[in-house]
Amino acid sequence: MFLLLLGTFVAFVVSLFAIKALLNYVKSHDFTIFGWYRIILGIFVIIFFYVI
């Protein structure tokens, strides 16, 4: 039971740091590269399912 509570607490603390880092990244950068990545990936997925 102790390990479960410890794991939950550690996951909570790590997630707070990860969210803070992501918000700081979003404040100083834009999502242009992410947008192009999603468009290219979408085209590849459509082609993949069209070929199969």
N, C-alpha and C positions, 0 to 999 in steps of 0.2 A: 504494500500500500504506500509506503514511504517513497519508493522509486517512482511510482505513478505520479504522486504529487510533485516530486522533484522534477520529473520530466515535463510536467505541465507548466511549472513555474519557469523552467529554463526556456521552453518553447515560447512562452509569453514574452519574456525579456528579449530574446533574440528577434521575435517578430516586431517588437517596438523599435529596435535599432534598424531593422530592415525597412520598415515603413518610413522612419525618419530619413534614412539615406535615400529612399526612392523619392520622397517629396522634395528633398534638396536637389536631387538630379532633375526633377521635372521643372523646378523653378528656374534652373539655369540652362536647360536644353529644350529642344523641341522634339517632336515625334516624327520628323520627316523620314529618317532612315527606317523607323519602325513601320511607317505607312507603306513605303516602297517594298519592304520585306513582305508585308502582308499581301500586297497586290501580286508580287511575283510568286509567292507561295500559292495563292489562290489560283493563278493561271496554271501552275504546275499540277495542282490537285485536279482541276477541271480536265486538263489534258490527260492525266493519268486515268481518271475514271472514264473518259471518252474512249481511250484506247482499249481498255479492258472490256 
